[in-house]
C-alpha cells in the first residue's frame, strides 16, 4: 500500500520537475563516466610503465642466457 502511495505521489509531480531530475541524473552519469575514464587512463599509464620495465628485464635475461650458452661451448 505504501509503495502504491509513493508511486502515485511520484506520478503526480509536475513533468518539469521530472525532466529536471532526468537531466541531473544524466549529468551525474556522464560525470561519473568521465571520472572512470580518467582513472582508467591513469591505471593504463602505470601498467604501460610496468610492461616497459618487464620488456627490458626480458631483454637483459635473454642476453645473459645467450652469453651463458656460448660460454658452455668453450
MDAnalysis code that builds the backbone (N, CA, C; Angstrom):
import MDAnalysis as mda
import numpy as np

u = mda.Universe.empty(222, n_residues=74, atom_resindex=np.repeat(np.arange(74), 3), trajectory=True)
u.add_TopologyAttr("name", ["N", "CA", "C"] * 74)
u.add_TopologyAttr("resid", np.arange(1, 75))
u.add_TopologyAttr("resname", ["UNK", "UNK", "UNK", "UNK", "UNK", "UNK", "UNK", "UNK", "UNK", "UNK", "UNK", "UNK", "UNK", "UNK", "UNK", "UNK", "UNK", "UNK", "UNK", "UNK", "UNK", "UNK", "UNK", "UNK", "UNK", "UNK", "UNK", "UNK", "UNK", "UNK", "UNK", "UNK", "UNK", "UNK", "UNK", "UNK", "UNK", "UNK", "UNK", "UNK", "UNK", "UNK", "UNK", "UNK", "UNK", "UNK", "UNK", "UNK", "UNK", "UNK", "UNK", "UNK", "UNK", "UNK", "UNK", "UNK", "UNK", "UNK", "UNK", "UNK", "UNK", "UNK", "UNK", "UNK", "UNK", "UNK", "UNK", "UNK", "UNK", "UNK", "UNK", "UNK", "UNK", "UNK"])
u.atoms.positions = np.array([
    [0.823, -1.186, 0.000],
    [0.000, 0.000, 0.000],
    [0.876, 1.262, 0.000],
    [1.935, 1.221, 0.819],
    [2.823, 2.373, 0.892],
    [3.530, 2.609, -0.443],
    [3.935, 1.517, -1.105],
    [4.578, 1.650, -2.420],
    [3.636, 2.278, -3.430],
    [2.370, 1.908, -3.365],
    [1.394, 2.465, -4.287],
    [1.225, 3.956, -4.040],
    [1.232, 4.360, -2.782],
    [1.099, 5.777, -2.465],
    [2.327, 6.551, -2.956],
    [3.514, 5.973, -2.784],
    [4.734, 6.637, -3.252],
    [4.721, 6.773, -4.763],
    [4.291, 5.714, -5.450],
    [4.224, 5.763, -6.909],
    [3.227, 6.817, -7.368],
    [2.082, 6.877, -6.704],
    [1.072, 7.874, -7.068],
    [1.606, 9.278, -6.826],
    [2.364, 9.450, -5.751],
    [2.936, 10.769, -5.460],
    [3.957, 11.159, -6.527],
    [4.807, 10.204, -6.928],
    [5.801, 10.492, -7.962],
    [5.146, 10.836, -9.292],
    [4.072, 10.108, -9.617],
    [3.377, 10.365, -10.876],
    [2.648, 11.697, -10.867],
    [2.296, 12.172, -9.678],
    [1.556, 13.425, -9.604],
    [2.475, 14.643, -9.621],
    [3.795, 14.428, -9.550],
    [4.729, 15.543, -9.597],
    [4.689, 16.175, -10.982],
    [4.977, 17.469, -11.040],
    [4.970, 18.134, -12.351],
    [6.028, 17.535, -13.286],
    [5.731, 17.532, -14.557],
    [6.642, 16.967, -15.558],
    [7.955, 17.729, -15.577],
    [7.904, 19.033, -15.372],
    [9.118, 19.840, -15.393],
    [10.095, 19.345, -14.334],
    [9.595, 19.013, -13.172],
    [10.451, 18.501, -12.106],
    [11.070, 17.169, -12.517],
    [10.273, 16.311, -13.115],
    [10.782, 15.007, -13.548],
    [11.843, 15.164, -14.642],
    [11.620, 16.086, -15.575],
    [12.583, 16.327, -16.643],
    [13.867, 16.889, -16.051],
    [13.728, 17.801, -15.103],
    [14.889, 18.374, -14.442],
    [15.686, 17.291, -13.720],
    [14.987, 16.402, -13.038],
    [15.656, 15.288, -12.364],
    [16.360, 14.382, -13.377],
    [15.724, 14.176, -14.520],
    [16.320, 13.325, -15.557],
    [17.619, 13.940, -16.064],
    [17.612, 15.258, -16.307],
    [18.841, 15.916, -16.768],
    [19.931, 15.865, -15.705],
    [19.531, 16.027, -14.450],
    [20.501, 15.926, -13.354],
    [21.098, 14.531, -13.304],
    [20.258, 13.518, -13.459],
    [20.753, 12.127, -13.450],
    [21.686, 11.866, -14.622],
    [21.340, 12.375, -15.792],
    [22.196, 12.200, -16.970],
    [23.532, 12.896, -16.755],
    [23.474, 14.106, -16.221],
    [24.699, 14.859, -15.956],
    [25.589, 14.121, -14.957],
    [24.975, 13.592, -13.905],
    [25.742, 12.834, -12.908],
    [26.361, 11.584, -13.524],
    [25.601, 10.915, -14.388],
    [26.105, 9.706, -15.036],
    [27.300, 10.017, -15.930],
    [27.186, 11.084, -16.718],
    [28.289, 11.476, -17.606],
    [29.520, 11.846, -16.772],
    [29.305, 12.573, -15.702],
    [30.419, 12.958, -14.833],
    [31.091, 11.730, -14.240],
    [30.304, 10.772, -13.797],
    [30.866, 9.541, -13.236],
    [31.647, 8.765, -14.290],
    [31.146, 8.738, -15.516],
    [31.855, 8.034, -16.584],
    [33.165, 8.731, -16.910],
    [33.174, 10.043, -16.884],
    [34.412, 10.787, -17.148],
    [35.435, 10.499, -16.057],
    [34.982, 10.434, -14.809],
    [35.887, 10.103, -13.708],
    [36.444, 8.697, -13.874],
    [35.598, 7.776, -14.320],
    [36.029, 6.393, -14.532],
    [37.072, 6.329, -15.646],
    [36.838, 7.044, -16.733],
    [37.783, 7.060, -17.859],
    [39.115, 7.656, -17.418],
    [39.061, 8.738, -16.647],
    [40.290, 9.365, -16.157],
    [41.072, 8.391, -15.279],
    [40.385, 7.708, -14.385],
    [41.045, 6.724, -13.514],
    [41.613, 5.574, -14.330],
    [40.858, 5.112, -15.325],
    [41.313, 4.003, -16.159],
    [42.551, 4.402, -16.956],
    [42.571, 5.616, -17.474],
    [43.744, 6.092, -18.215],
    [44.973, 6.151, -17.319],
    [44.805, 6.620, -16.096],
    [45.933, 6.669, -15.156],
    [46.437, 5.259, -14.870],
    [45.525, 4.319, -14.703],
    [45.911, 2.923, -14.467],
    [46.664, 2.351, -15.664],
    [46.175, 2.632, -16.863],
    [46.822, 2.111, -18.066],
    [48.231, 2.688, -18.236],
    [48.427, 3.940, -17.879],
    [49.761, 4.536, -17.965],
    [50.718, 3.844, -17.000],
    [50.241, 3.534, -15.821],
    [51.093, 2.835, -14.852],
    [51.399, 1.415, -15.322],
    [50.395, 0.760, -15.889],
    [50.623, -0.588, -16.406],
    [51.603, -0.566, -17.572],
    [51.532, 0.461, -18.409],
    [52.463, 0.584, -19.532],
    [53.893, 0.688, -19.023],
    [54.092, 1.423, -17.939],
    [55.421, 1.530, -17.343],
    [55.909, 0.160, -16.874],
    [55.022, -0.613, -16.236],
    [55.408, -1.960, -15.791],
    [55.742, -2.870, -16.976],
    [54.979, -2.761, -18.048],
    [55.242, -3.570, -19.244],
    [56.590, -3.197, -19.841],
    [56.895, -1.908, -19.882],
    [58.187, -1.452, -20.411],
    [59.333, -1.997, -19.573],
    [59.200, -1.925, -18.263],
    [60.234, -2.463, -17.369],
    [60.375, -3.966, -17.581],
    [59.252, -4.664, -17.673],
    [59.280, -6.112, -17.906],
    [59.964, -6.467, -19.214],
    [59.697, -5.693, -20.256],
    [60.342, -5.934, -21.550],
    [61.858, -5.785, -21.443],
    [62.300, -4.775, -20.718],
    [63.744, -4.557, -20.557],
    [64.383, -5.682, -19.744],
    [63.692, -6.157, -18.721],
    [64.213, -7.272, -17.916],
    [64.351, -8.521, -18.780],
    [63.365, -8.773, -19.630],
    [63.432, -9.938, -20.521],
    [64.611, -9.820, -21.476],
    [64.848, -8.618, -22.003],
    [65.990, -8.426, -22.908],
    [67.302, -8.733, -22.205],
    [67.454, -8.237, -20.974],
    [68.686, -8.471, -20.227],
    [68.842, -9.958, -19.917],
    [67.784, -10.598, -19.460],
    [67.850, -12.026, -19.138],
    [68.168, -12.848, -20.380],
    [67.596, -12.457, -21.513],
    [67.865, -13.167, -22.758],
    [69.331, -13.022, -23.156],
    [69.871, -11.816, -22.998],
    [71.282, -11.584, -23.332],
    [72.195, -12.390, -22.423],
    [71.903, -12.408, -21.133],
    [72.712, -13.160, -20.175],
    [72.626, -14.648, -20.480],
    [71.434, -15.108, -20.784],
    [71.243, -16.520, -21.103],
    [72.039, -16.897, -22.358],
    [72.015, -16.040, -23.363],
    [72.771, -16.303, -24.592],
    [74.267, -16.354, -24.302],
    [74.754, -15.455, -23.469],
    [76.178, -15.449, -23.115],
    [76.565, -16.713, -22.351],
    [75.693, -17.153, -21.477],
    [75.981, -18.359, -20.701],
    [76.023, -19.589, -21.603],
    [75.164, -19.643, -22.604],
    [75.161, -20.775, -23.522],
    [76.404, -20.786, -24.380],
    [76.869, -19.628, -24.798],
    [78.106, -19.544, -25.610],
    [79.298, -19.976, -24.762],
    [79.359, -19.551, -23.503],
    [80.459, -19.927, -22.621],
    [80.501, -21.419, -22.363],
    [79.357, -22.090, -22.422],
    [79.317, -23.544, -22.190],
    [80.028, -24.304, -23.314],
    [80.060, -23.724, -24.504],
    [80.704, -24.400, -25.638],
    [82.217, -24.265, -25.594],
    [82.759, -23.314, -24.898],
    [84.211, -23.082, -24.884],
    [84.856, -23.717, -23.707],
])
